[in-house]
Every structure is written in structure tokens, then in C-alpha cells.
Amino acid sequence: MKKERKYKFITGILSVLLILALGFSAFQYFEDYSMGDRAEREELLAVAMWEISKEDSGVDRNKIQGIQVLKAKSGVYPLNYDVAVNMNDGRQLLYSWTDKSKTEVWRSN
């Protein structure tokens, strides 16, 4: 009797933890990776990469360590997105939209 009760208790606890984990993963999916956000990030990333690839951009492409798209918790859409280019020397270059109509990007530092 005690073993059956113990296994039911453990099964109940594991079931609750599984449901919580699934709920948290669903929340993260809809919070950070919704289709609209993904499209916005990809659009800014594509334009920023085009800007970086220009010869007169001033960015040495051999010294790029990584590139990521950041979304600020505050700000006016679409100006709350930035593309961060991490350089090998520790610098970080930020690219963002110049205006709300997304006509071009600019490097903020």
C-alpha cells in the first residue's frame, strides 16, 4: 500500500512539473518567436547585412565574431530592434532603423 501511494505521489509531482515546463516553453515561444517578430528581425538583419557588406561601411568583415538581433523591452515599433555586430576586439556595432517607415538603417556607434 505504501509503495503504491509513494509512486502515485511521485507520478503526480512529475506530471505537474511536465505541465509547468510545457506551459513555460509555450510562453517563451509566443513571447520571443512569434511569426511577426521573426519577420521583423529577419528584415532588419537582411538590410543590416547588406549595409555591412558595402565596401565603404568601415567594418572589417574578417574581424566579426558574431551577429545577433536584439529586441528592446521598450521603444517604438520598429525602432526597438537592433542588429548587434560583435567584433573580435570587444567592440559592438549596433544597426537600427532610421525611421518608422524603415527606409534605411544606420549605425548608432
Biopython code that builds the backbone (N, CA, C, O; Angstrom):
import numpy as np
from Bio.PDB.StructureBuilder import StructureBuilder

atoms = [
    (1, "MET", "N", (0.811, -1.191, 0.000)),
    (1, "MET", "CA", (0.000, 0.000, 0.000)),
    (1, "MET", "C", (0.861, 1.265, 0.000)),
    (1, "MET", "O", (0.598, 2.202, -0.754)),
    (2, "LYS", "N", (1.892, 1.284, 0.851)),
    (2, "LYS", "CA", (2.713, 2.488, 0.945)),
    (2, "LYS", "C", (3.490, 2.739, -0.342)),
    (2, "LYS", "O", (3.674, 3.888, -0.741)),
    (3, "LYS", "N", (3.952, 1.654, -1.004)),
    (3, "LYS", "CA", (4.709, 1.817, -2.242)),
    (3, "LYS", "C", (3.817, 2.380, -3.344)),
    (3, "LYS", "O", (4.239, 3.256, -4.098)),
    (4, "GLU", "N", (2.574, 1.875, -3.441)),
    (4, "GLU", "CA", (1.655, 2.387, -4.445)),
    (4, "GLU", "C", (1.358, 3.864, -4.222)),
    (4, "GLU", "O", (1.289, 4.636, -5.179)),
    (5, "ARG", "N", (1.185, 4.249, -3.002)),
    (5, "ARG", "CA", (0.902, 5.646, -2.671)),
    (5, "ARG", "C", (2.115, 6.520, -2.986)),
    (5, "ARG", "O", (1.978, 7.642, -3.474)),
    (6, "LYS", "N", (3.298, 5.989, -2.699)),
    (6, "LYS", "CA", (4.530, 6.724, -2.982)),
    (6, "LYS", "C", (4.688, 6.940, -4.489)),
    (6, "LYS", "O", (5.046, 8.038, -4.915)),
    (7, "TYR", "N", (4.428, 5.909, -5.301)),
    (7, "TYR", "CA", (4.550, 6.038, -6.745)),
    (7, "TYR", "C", (3.497, 6.973, -7.324)),
    (7, "TYR", "O", (3.788, 7.705, -8.270)),
    (8, "LYS", "N", (2.308, 6.968, -6.792)),
    (8, "LYS", "CA", (1.270, 7.897, -7.234)),
    (8, "LYS", "C", (1.669, 9.329, -6.923)),
    (8, "LYS", "O", (1.440, 10.231, -7.730)),
    (9, "PHE", "N", (2.261, 9.539, -5.763)),
    (9, "PHE", "CA", (2.712, 10.873, -5.377)),
    (9, "PHE", "C", (3.823, 11.354, -6.313)),
    (9, "PHE", "O", (3.800, 12.493, -6.780)),
    (10, "ILE", "N", (4.788, 10.484, -6.582)),
    (10, "ILE", "CA", (5.890, 10.846, -7.473)),
    (10, "ILE", "C", (5.371, 11.104, -8.887)),
    (10, "ILE", "O", (5.799, 12.056, -9.539)),
    (11, "THR", "N", (4.455, 10.267, -9.360)),
    (11, "THR", "CA", (3.862, 10.454, -10.677)),
    (11, "THR", "C", (3.099, 11.774, -10.750)),
    (11, "THR", "O", (3.162, 12.470, -11.764)),
    (12, "GLY", "N", (2.392, 12.117, -9.702)),
    (12, "GLY", "CA", (1.664, 13.389, -9.661)),
    (12, "GLY", "C", (2.608, 14.581, -9.711)),
    (12, "GLY", "O", (2.371, 15.539, -10.445)),
    (13, "ILE", "N", (3.674, 14.517, -8.929)),
    (13, "ILE", "CA", (4.658, 15.614, -8.927)),
    (13, "ILE", "C", (5.308, 15.759, -10.301)),
    (13, "ILE", "O", (5.445, 16.873, -10.806)),
    (14, "LEU", "N", (5.707, 14.650, -10.903)),
    (14, "LEU", "CA", (6.327, 14.706, -12.227)),
    (14, "LEU", "C", (5.352, 15.216, -13.284)),
    (14, "LEU", "O", (5.757, 15.930, -14.202)),
    (15, "SER", "N", (4.086, 14.861, -13.169)),
    (15, "SER", "CA", (3.082, 15.350, -14.111)),
    (15, "SER", "C", (2.913, 16.858, -13.998)),
    (15, "SER", "O", (2.815, 17.552, -15.010)),
    (16, "VAL", "N", (2.879, 17.361, -12.784)),
    (16, "VAL", "CA", (2.754, 18.811, -12.576)),
    (16, "VAL", "C", (3.979, 19.526, -13.131)),
    (16, "VAL", "O", (3.838, 20.566, -13.775)),
    (17, "LEU", "N", (5.170, 18.998, -12.900)),
    (17, "LEU", "CA", (6.391, 19.607, -13.429)),
    (17, "LEU", "C", (6.410, 19.596, -14.954)),
    (17, "LEU", "O", (6.861, 20.555, -15.580)),
    (18, "LEU", "N", (5.922, 18.518, -15.546)),
    (18, "LEU", "CA", (5.851, 18.438, -17.003)),
    (18, "LEU", "C", (4.897, 19.481, -17.563)),
    (18, "LEU", "O", (5.208, 20.144, -18.553)),
    (19, "ILE", "N", (3.745, 19.628, -16.939)),
    (19, "ILE", "CA", (2.772, 20.619, -17.393)),
    (19, "ILE", "C", (3.338, 22.034, -17.249)),
    (19, "ILE", "O", (3.147, 22.868, -18.134)),
    (20, "LEU", "N", (4.024, 22.307, -16.153)),
    (20, "LEU", "CA", (4.651, 23.620, -15.968)),
    (20, "LEU", "C", (5.728, 23.876, -17.013)),
    (20, "LEU", "O", (5.826, 24.981, -17.547)),
    (21, "ALA", "N", (6.531, 22.867, -17.305)),
    (21, "ALA", "CA", (7.585, 23.022, -18.314)),
    (21, "ALA", "C", (6.989, 23.278, -19.691)),
    (21, "ALA", "O", (7.489, 24.125, -20.431)),
    (22, "LEU", "N", (5.937, 22.565, -20.041)),
    (22, "LEU", "CA", (5.282, 22.788, -21.336)),
    (22, "LEU", "C", (4.652, 24.174, -21.411)),
    (22, "LEU", "O", (4.724, 24.841, -22.443)),
    (23, "GLY", "N", (4.042, 24.597, -20.327)),
    (23, "GLY", "CA", (3.462, 25.936, -20.292)),
    (23, "GLY", "C", (4.512, 27.011, -20.439)),
    (23, "GLY", "O", (4.305, 27.988, -21.159)),
    (24, "PHE", "N", (5.644, 26.845, -19.763)),
    (24, "PHE", "CA", (6.728, 27.827, -19.856)),
    (24, "PHE", "C", (7.306, 27.863, -21.265)),
    (24, "PHE", "O", (7.580, 28.942, -21.790)),
    (25, "SER", "N", (7.495, 26.696, -21.884)),
    (25, "SER", "CA", (8.043, 26.688, -23.245)),
    (25, "SER", "C", (7.062, 27.322, -24.234)),
    (25, "SER", "O", (7.489, 28.008, -25.163)),
    (26, "ALA", "N", (5.768, 27.108, -24.055)),
    (26, "ALA", "CA", (4.779, 27.751, -24.927)),
    (26, "ALA", "C", (4.805, 29.265, -24.743)),
    (26, "ALA", "O", (4.712, 30.013, -25.716)),
    (27, "PHE", "N", (4.930, 29.714, -23.505)),
    (27, "PHE", "CA", (5.018, 31.146, -23.235)),
    (27, "PHE", "C", (6.248, 31.743, -23.917)),
    (27, "PHE", "O", (6.153, 32.803, -24.536)),
    (28, "GLN", "N", (7.387, 31.086, -23.813)),
    (28, "GLN", "CA", (8.605, 31.580, -24.450)),
    (28, "GLN", "C", (8.461, 31.624, -25.965)),
    (28, "GLN", "O", (8.927, 32.565, -26.608)),
    (29, "TYR", "N", (7.823, 30.618, -26.533)),
    (29, "TYR", "CA", (7.650, 30.588, -27.983)),
    (29, "TYR", "C", (6.829, 31.779, -28.458)),
    (29, "TYR", "O", (7.216, 32.468, -29.402)),
    (30, "PHE", "N", (5.713, 32.018, -27.813)),
    (30, "PHE", "CA", (4.849, 33.104, -28.258)),
    (30, "PHE", "C", (5.386, 34.471, -27.865)),
    (30, "PHE", "O", (5.042, 35.467, -28.500)),
    (31, "GLU", "N", (6.204, 34.542, -26.853)),
    (31, "GLU", "CA", (6.779, 35.820, -26.418)),
    (31, "GLU", "C", (7.897, 36.267, -27.353)),
    (31, "GLU", "O", (7.903, 37.417, -27.792)),
    (32, "ASP", "N", (8.828, 35.398, -27.663)),
    (32, "ASP", "CA", (10.031, 35.783, -28.398)),
    (32, "ASP", "C", (10.036, 35.392, -29.868)),
    (32, "ASP", "O", (10.711, 36.040, -30.667)),
    (33, "TYR", "N", (9.315, 34.368, -30.240)),
    (33, "TYR", "CA", (9.464, 33.829, -31.575)),
    (33, "TYR", "C", (8.165, 33.799, -32.357)),
    (33, "TYR", "O", (7.950, 32.899, -33.168)),
    (34, "SER", "N", (7.304, 34.765, -32.124)),
    (34, "SER", "CA", (6.083, 34.803, -32.920)),
    (34, "SER", "C", (6.450, 35.150, -34.360)),
    (34, "SER", "O", (7.509, 35.721, -34.621)),
    (35, "MET", "N", (5.594, 34.812, -35.259)),
    (35, "MET", "CA", (5.897, 34.968, -36.685)),
    (35, "MET", "C", (6.150, 36.427, -37.059)),
    (35, "MET", "O", (7.026, 36.701, -37.879)),
    (36, "GLY", "N", (5.417, 37.351, -36.488)),
    (36, "GLY", "CA", (5.629, 38.759, -36.802)),
    (36, "GLY", "C", (6.975, 39.249, -36.327)),
    (36, "GLY", "O", (7.662, 39.978, -37.044)),
    (37, "ASP", "N", (7.361, 38.858, -35.125)),
    (37, "ASP", "CA", (8.671, 39.250, -34.607)),
    (37, "ASP", "C", (9.794, 38.667, -35.451)),
    (37, "ASP", "O", (10.783, 39.339, -35.742)),
    (38, "ARG", "N", (9.632, 37.434, -35.833)),
    (38, "ARG", "CA", (10.672, 36.778, -36.638)),
    (38, "ARG", "C", (10.838, 37.487, -37.976)),
    (38, "ARG", "O", (11.963, 37.708, -38.423)),
    (39, "ALA", "N", (9.747, 37.839, -38.608)),
    (39, "ALA", "CA", (9.820, 38.532, -39.894)),
    (39, "ALA", "C", (10.476, 39.899, -39.741)),
    (39, "ALA", "O", (11.263, 40.312, -40.592)),
    (40, "GLU", "N", (10.153, 40.599, -38.661)),
    (40, "GLU", "CA", (10.763, 41.912, -38.415)),
    (40, "GLU", "C", (12.265, 41.787, -38.196)),
    (40, "GLU", "O", (13.045, 42.567, -38.743)),
    (41, "ARG", "N", (12.665, 40.815, -37.402)),
    (41, "ARG", "CA", (14.091, 40.615, -37.139)),
    (41, "ARG", "C", (14.834, 40.240, -38.413)),
    (41, "ARG", "O", (15.928, 40.743, -38.669)),
    (42, "GLU", "N", (14.250, 39.369, -39.200)),
    (42, "GLU", "CA", (14.905, 38.951, -40.432)),
    (42, "GLU", "C", (15.027, 40.094, -41.420)),
    (42, "GLU", "O", (16.028, 40.204, -42.127)),
    (43, "GLU", "N", (14.010, 40.950, -41.473)),
    (43, "GLU", "CA", (14.062, 42.096, -42.391)),
    (43, "GLU", "C", (15.187, 43.049, -42.001)),
    (43, "GLU", "O", (15.961, 43.485, -42.853)),
    (44, "LEU", "N", (15.276, 43.371, -40.716)),
    (44, "LEU", "CA", (16.342, 44.260, -40.260)),
    (44, "LEU", "C", (17.707, 43.615, -40.442)),
    (44, "LEU", "O", (18.658, 44.290, -40.836)),
    (45, "LEU", "N", (17.818, 42.333, -40.165)),
    (45, "LEU", "CA", (19.088, 41.631, -40.325)),
    (45, "LEU", "C", (19.544, 41.639, -41.778)),
    (45, "LEU", "O", (20.726, 41.843, -42.056)),
    (46, "ALA", "N", (18.622, 41.420, -42.699)),
    (46, "ALA", "CA", (18.978, 41.413, -44.119)),
    (46, "ALA", "C", (19.484, 42.778, -44.574)),
    (46, "ALA", "O", (20.480, 42.869, -45.292)),
    (47, "VAL", "N", (18.802, 43.830, -44.157)),
    (47, "VAL", "CA", (19.223, 45.176, -44.558)),
    (47, "VAL", "C", (20.547, 45.547, -43.899)),
    (47, "VAL", "O", (21.399, 46.171, -44.532)),
    (48, "ALA", "N", (20.728, 45.172, -42.639)),
    (48, "ALA", "CA", (21.987, 45.463, -41.950)),
    (48, "ALA", "C", (23.146, 44.694, -42.578)),
    (48, "ALA", "O", (24.244, 45.234, -42.711)),
    (49, "MET", "N", (22.917, 43.446, -42.963)),
    (49, "MET", "CA", (23.976, 42.663, -43.613)),
    (49, "MET", "C", (24.357, 43.282, -44.954)),
    (49, "MET", "O", (25.528, 43.290, -45.331)),
    (50, "TRP", "N", (23.372, 43.796, -45.663)),
    (50, "TRP", "CA", (23.657, 44.477, -46.927)),
    (50, "TRP", "C", (24.519, 45.713, -46.656)),
    (50, "TRP", "O", (25.448, 46.003, -47.410)),
    (51, "GLU", "N", (24.208, 46.436, -45.584)),
    (51, "GLU", "CA", (24.974, 47.632, -45.218)),
    (51, "GLU", "C", (26.404, 47.256, -44.821)),
    (51, "GLU", "O", (27.346, 47.955, -45.193)),
    (52, "ILE", "N", (26.575, 46.179, -44.083)),
    (52, "ILE", "CA", (27.904, 45.735, -43.656)),
    (52, "ILE", "C", (28.737, 45.280, -44.850)),
    (52, "ILE", "O", (29.953, 45.472, -44.866)),
    (53, "SER", "N", (28.094, 44.680, -45.848)),
    (53, "SER", "CA", (28.828, 44.140, -46.989)),
    (53, "SER", "C", (29.335, 45.210, -47.942)),
    (53, "SER", "O", (30.163, 44.919, -48.805)),
    (54, "LYS", "N", (28.857, 46.436, -47.806)),
    (54, "LYS", "CA", (29.337, 47.514, -48.665)),
    (54, "LYS", "C", (30.810, 47.793, -48.369)),
    (54, "LYS", "O", (31.266, 47.656, -47.233)),
    (55, "GLU", "N", (31.537, 48.181, -49.397)),
    (55, "GLU", "CA", (32.970, 48.448, -49.239)),
    (55, "GLU", "C", (33.246, 49.654, -48.345)),
    (55, "GLU", "O", (34.242, 49.660, -47.621)),
    (56, "ASP", "N", (32.392, 50.668, -48.378)),
    (56, "ASP", "CA", (32.626, 51.884, -47.605)),
    (56, "ASP", "C", (31.953, 51.855, -46.234)),
    (56, "ASP", "O", (31.761, 52.908, -45.627)),
    (57, "SER", "N", (31.588, 50.662, -45.730)),
    (57, "SER", "CA", (30.910, 50.576, -44.435)),
    (57, "SER", "C", (31.860, 50.787, -43.264)),
    (57, "SER", "O", (31.419, 51.141, -42.171)),
    (58, "GLY", "N", (33.157, 50.574, -43.474)),
    (58, "GLY", "CA", (34.120, 50.746, -42.393)),
    (58, "GLY", "C", (34.203, 49.556, -41.454)),
    (58, "GLY", "O", (34.833, 49.648, -40.400)),
    (59, "VAL", "N", (33.582, 48.443, -41.812)),
    (59, "VAL", "CA", (33.600, 47.244, -40.979)),
    (59, "VAL", "C", (34.501, 46.210, -41.637)),
    (59, "VAL", "O", (34.288, 45.829, -42.788)),
    (60, "ASP", "N", (35.508, 45.761, -40.897)),
    (60, "ASP", "CA", (36.381, 44.703, -41.395)),
    (60, "ASP", "C", (35.678, 43.370, -41.170)),
    (60, "ASP", "O", (35.562, 42.901, -40.038)),
    (61, "ARG", "N", (35.213, 42.770, -42.255)),
    (61, "ARG", "CA", (34.415, 41.549, -42.150)),
    (61, "ARG", "C", (35.210, 40.372, -41.594)),
    (61, "ARG", "O", (34.614, 39.408, -41.114)),
    (62, "ASN", "N", (36.531, 40.427, -41.646)),
    (62, "ASN", "CA", (37.355, 39.347, -41.102)),
    (62, "ASN", "C", (37.441, 39.398, -39.582)),
    (62, "ASN", "O", (37.843, 38.420, -38.952)),
    (63, "LYS", "N", (37.067, 40.523, -38.990)),
    (63, "LYS", "CA", (37.152, 40.681, -37.538)),
    (63, "LYS", "C", (35.803, 40.554, -36.838)),
    (63, "LYS", "O", (35.690, 40.870, -35.654)),
    (64, "ILE", "N", (34.782, 40.096, -37.553)),
    (64, "ILE", "CA", (33.458, 39.923, -36.953)),
    (64, "ILE", "C", (33.437, 38.603, -36.191)),
    (64, "ILE", "O", (33.753, 37.546, -36.737)),
    (65, "GLN", "N", (33.061, 38.686, -34.929)),
    (65, "GLN", "CA", (32.959, 37.490, -34.095)),
    (65, "GLN", "C", (31.561, 36.879, -34.160)),
    (65, "GLN", "O", (31.418, 35.658, -34.214)),
    (66, "GLY", "N", (30.540, 37.718, -34.155)),
    (66, "GLY", "CA", (29.175, 37.213, -34.202)),
    (66, "GLY", "C", (28.185, 38.329, -34.481)),
    (66, "GLY", "O", (28.473, 39.507, -34.269)),
    (67, "ILE", "N", (27.016, 37.937, -34.960)),
    (67, "ILE", "CA", (25.953, 38.895, -35.275)),
    (67, "ILE", "C", (24.668, 38.364, -34.660)),
    (67, "ILE", "O", (24.344, 37.184, -34.792)),
    (68, "GLN", "N", (23.937, 39.253, -33.983)),
    (68, "GLN", "CA", (22.662, 38.849, -33.398)),
    (68, "GLN", "C", (21.672, 40.009, -33.482)),
    (68, "GLN", "O", (22.060, 41.174, -33.564)),
    (69, "VAL", "N", (20.400, 39.667, -33.459)),
    (69, "VAL", "CA", (19.337, 40.672, -33.485)),
    (69, "VAL", "C", (18.777, 40.792, -32.075)),
    (69, "VAL", "O", (18.442, 39.792, -31.440)),
    (70, "LEU", "N", (18.680, 42.027, -31.595)),
    (70, "LEU", "CA", (18.195, 42.293, -30.249)),
    (70, "LEU", "C", (16.849, 43.007, -30.319)),
    (70, "LEU", "O", (16.611, 43.830, -31.202)),
    (71, "LYS", "N", (15.979, 42.678, -29.377)),
    (71, "LYS", "CA", (14.700, 43.367, -29.272)),
    (71, "LYS", "C", (14.642, 44.022, -27.901)),
    (71, "LYS", "O", (14.764, 43.350, -26.877)),
    (72, "ALA", "N", (14.454, 45.338, -27.887)),
    (72, "ALA", "CA", (14.370, 46.069, -26.627)),
    (72, "ALA", "C", (12.997, 45.850, -25.997)),
    (72, "ALA", "O", (12.003, 45.656, -26.697)),
    (73, "LYS", "N", (12.958, 45.884, -24.682)),
    (73, "LYS", "CA", (11.686, 45.732, -23.967)),
    (73, "LYS", "C", (10.819, 46.978, -24.112)),
    (73, "LYS", "O", (9.598, 46.912, -23.965)),
    (74, "SER", "N", (11.444, 48.097, -24.397)),
    (74, "SER", "CA", (10.685, 49.333, -24.578)),
    (74, "SER", "C", (11.096, 49.960, -25.901)),
    (74, "SER", "O", (12.091, 49.560, -26.505)),
    (75, "GLY", "N", (10.347, 50.917, -26.333)),
    (75, "GLY", "CA", (10.661, 51.586, -27.577)),
    (75, "GLY", "C", (9.478, 51.554, -28.516)),
    (75, "GLY", "O", (8.495, 50.848, -28.289)),
    (76, "VAL", "N", (9.590, 52.317, -29.556)),
    (76, "VAL", "CA", (8.526, 52.439, -30.544)),
    (76, "VAL", "C", (8.819, 51.471, -31.684)),
    (76, "VAL", "O", (9.939, 51.424, -32.195)),
    (77, "TYR", "N", (7.811, 50.703, -32.079)),
    (77, "TYR", "CA", (7.959, 49.790, -33.204)),
    (77, "TYR", "C", (8.241, 50.579, -34.459)),
    (77, "TYR", "O", (7.613, 51.623, -34.637)),
    (78, "PRO", "N", (9.105, 50.184, -35.319)),
    (78, "PRO", "CA", (10.075, 49.099, -35.349)),
    (78, "PRO", "C", (11.443, 49.515, -34.829)),
    (78, "PRO", "O", (12.430, 48.807, -35.031)),
    (79, "LEU", "N", (11.503, 50.658, -34.163)),
    (79, "LEU", "CA", (12.793, 51.173, -33.694)),
    (79, "LEU", "C", (13.307, 50.428, -32.465)),
    (79, "LEU", "O", (14.397, 50.731, -31.981)),
    (80, "ASN", "N", (12.555, 49.469, -31.955)),
    (80, "ASN", "CA", (13.000, 48.715, -30.786)),
    (80, "ASN", "C", (13.832, 47.492, -31.166)),
    (80, "ASN", "O", (14.191, 46.705, -30.291)),
    (81, "TYR", "N", (14.144, 47.314, -32.441)),
    (81, "TYR", "CA", (15.008, 46.229, -32.897)),
    (81, "TYR", "C", (16.385, 46.780, -33.244)),
    (81, "TYR", "O", (16.502, 47.876, -33.792)),
    (82, "ASP", "N", (17.418, 46.025, -32.928)),
    (82, "ASP", "CA", (18.793, 46.380, -33.262)),
    (82, "ASP", "C", (19.523, 45.133, -33.743)),
    (82, "ASP", "O", (19.234, 44.021, -33.301)),
    (83, "VAL", "N", (20.466, 45.331, -34.649)),
    (83, "VAL", "CA", (21.378, 44.264, -35.042)),
    (83, "VAL", "C", (22.711, 44.585, -34.389)),
    (83, "VAL", "O", (23.287, 45.646, -34.625)),
    (84, "ALA", "N", (23.202, 43.661, -33.564)),
    (84, "ALA", "CA", (24.468, 43.842, -32.866)),
    (84, "ALA", "C", (25.538, 43.034, -33.578)),
    (84, "ALA", "O", (25.407, 41.821, -33.742)),
    (85, "VAL", "N", (26.596, 43.712, -33.999)),
    (85, "VAL", "CA", (27.737, 43.056, -34.634)),
    (85, "VAL", "C", (28.867, 43.071, -33.616)),
    (85, "VAL", "O", (29.418, 44.127, -33.304)),
    (86, "ASN", "N", (29.208, 41.898, -33.102)),
    (86, "ASN", "CA", (30.274, 41.780, -32.106)),
    (86, "ASN", "C", (31.602, 41.561, -32.820)),
    (86, "ASN", "O", (31.754, 40.635, -33.617)),
    (87, "MET", "N", (32.555, 42.431, -32.517)),
    (87, "MET", "CA", (33.861, 42.354, -33.150)),
    (87, "MET", "C", (34.837, 41.601, -32.245)),
    (87, "MET", "O", (34.612, 41.469, -31.042)),
    (88, "ASN", "N", (35.920, 41.112, -32.841)),
    (88, "ASN", "CA", (36.922, 40.363, -32.078)),
    (88, "ASN", "C", (37.626, 41.209, -31.021)),
    (88, "ASN", "O", (38.088, 40.674, -30.013)),
    (89, "ASP", "N", (37.713, 42.517, -31.235)),
    (89, "ASP", "CA", (38.406, 43.390, -30.283)),
    (89, "ASP", "C", (37.506, 43.851, -29.131)),
    (89, "ASP", "O", (37.923, 44.685, -28.328)),
    (90, "GLY", "N", (36.285, 43.324, -29.038)),
    (90, "GLY", "CA", (35.389, 43.653, -27.936)),
    (90, "GLY", "C", (34.379, 44.739, -28.242)),
    (90, "GLY", "O", (33.472, 44.972, -27.442)),
    (91, "ARG", "N", (34.508, 45.406, -29.372)),
    (91, "ARG", "CA", (33.545, 46.441, -29.738)),
    (91, "ARG", "C", (32.240, 45.795, -30.188)),
    (91, "ARG", "O", (32.214, 44.637, -30.607)),
    (92, "GLN", "N", (31.163, 46.561, -30.093)),
    (92, "GLN", "CA", (29.865, 46.112, -30.580)),
    (92, "GLN", "C", (29.270, 47.233, -31.417)),
    (92, "GLN", "O", (29.095, 48.353, -30.938)),
    (93, "LEU", "N", (28.966, 46.930, -32.651)),
    (93, "LEU", "CA", (28.345, 47.894, -33.552)),
    (93, "LEU", "C", (26.850, 47.611, -33.601)),
    (93, "LEU", "O", (26.435, 46.465, -33.775)),
    (94, "LEU", "N", (26.047, 48.653, -33.449)),
    (94, "LEU", "CA", (24.592, 48.499, -33.446)),
    (94, "LEU", "C", (23.997, 49.155, -34.689)),
    (94, "LEU", "O", (24.289, 50.308, -35.004)),
    (95, "TYR", "N", (23.171, 48.407, -35.374)),
    (95, "TYR", "CA", (22.444, 48.911, -36.531)),
    (95, "TYR", "C", (20.962, 48.895, -36.202)),
    (95, "TYR", "O", (20.456, 47.928, -35.632)),
    (96, "SER", "N", (20.260, 49.976, -36.566)),
    (96, "SER", "CA", (18.817, 50.036, -36.348)),
    (96, "SER", "C", (18.182, 50.876, -37.459)),
    (96, "SER", "O", (18.876, 51.508, -38.256)),
    (97, "TRP", "N", (16.857, 50.867, -37.491)),
    (97, "TRP", "CA", (16.132, 51.633, -38.498)),
    (97, "TRP", "C", (16.270, 53.120, -38.208)),
    (97, "TRP", "O", (16.362, 53.520, -37.047)),
    (98, "THR", "N", (16.285, 53.944, -39.255)),
    (98, "THR", "CA", (16.372, 55.387, -39.078)),
    (98, "THR", "C", (15.016, 56.014, -38.764)),
    (98, "THR", "O", (14.946, 57.033, -38.078)),
    (99, "ASP", "N", (13.939, 55.408, -39.265)),
    (99, "ASP", "CA", (12.609, 55.962, -39.045)),
    (99, "ASP", "C", (11.579, 54.832, -39.011)),
    (99, "ASP", "O", (11.905, 53.667, -39.235)),
    (100, "LYS", "N", (10.339, 55.203, -38.727)),
    (100, "LYS", "CA", (9.276, 54.205, -38.589)),
    (100, "LYS", "C", (8.890, 53.551, -39.913)),
    (100, "LYS", "O", (8.351, 52.445, -39.918)),
    (101, "SER", "N", (9.155, 54.209, -41.021)),
    (101, "SER", "CA", (8.802, 53.627, -42.314)),
    (101, "SER", "C", (9.877, 52.688, -42.850)),
    (101, "SER", "O", (9.735, 52.157, -43.952)),
    (102, "LYS", "N", (10.939, 52.476, -42.097)),
    (102, "LYS", "CA", (12.011, 51.520, -42.404)),
    (102, "LYS", "C", (12.651, 51.783, -43.763)),
    (102, "LYS", "O", (12.797, 50.873, -44.579)),
    (103, "THR", "N", (13.030, 53.039, -43.996)),
    (103, "THR", "CA", (13.635, 53.377, -45.275)),
    (103, "THR", "C", (15.097, 52.946, -45.356)),
    (103, "THR", "O", (15.554, 52.518, -46.416)),
    (104, "GLU", "N", (15.828, 53.052, -44.260)),
    (104, "GLU", "CA", (17.233, 52.632, -44.258)),
    (104, "GLU", "C", (17.694, 52.383, -42.817)),
    (104, "GLU", "O", (17.008, 52.728, -41.855)),
    (105, "VAL", "N", (18.887, 51.768, -42.700)),
    (105, "VAL", "CA", (19.460, 51.527, -41.372)),
    (105, "VAL", "C", (20.638, 52.461, -41.166)),
    (105, "VAL", "O", (21.224, 52.978, -42.117)),
    (106, "TRP", "N", (20.968, 52.665, -39.897)),
    (106, "TRP", "CA", (22.133, 53.475, -39.562)),
    (106, "TRP", "C", (22.882, 52.814, -38.411)),
    (106, "TRP", "O", (22.308, 52.092, -37.596)),
    (107, "ARG", "N", (24.167, 53.084, -38.375)),
    (107, "ARG", "CA", (24.992, 52.535, -37.308)),
    (107, "ARG", "C", (25.037, 53.552, -36.176)),
    (107, "ARG", "O", (25.483, 54.685, -36.360)),
    (108, "SER", "N", (24.574, 53.135, -35.011)),
    (108, "SER", "CA", (24.439, 54.085, -33.914)),
    (108, "SER", "C", (25.716, 54.306, -33.117)),
    (108, "SER", "O", (25.771, 55.219, -32.292)),
    (109, "ASN", "N", (26.741, 53.494, -33.341)),
    (109, "ASN", "CA", (28.021, 53.741, -32.641)),
    (109, "ASN", "C", (29.172, 53.302, -33.490)),
    (109, "ASN", "O", (30.326, 53.426, -33.079)),
]
sb = StructureBuilder()
sb.init_structure("model")
sb.init_model(0)
sb.init_chain("A")
sb.init_seg("    ")
for serial, (resi, resn, name, xyz) in enumerate(atoms, 1):
    if name == "N":
        sb.init_residue(resn, " ", resi, " ")
    sb.init_atom(name, np.array(xyz, "f"), 0.0, 1.0, " ", f" {name:<3s}", serial, name[0])
structure = sb.get_structure()
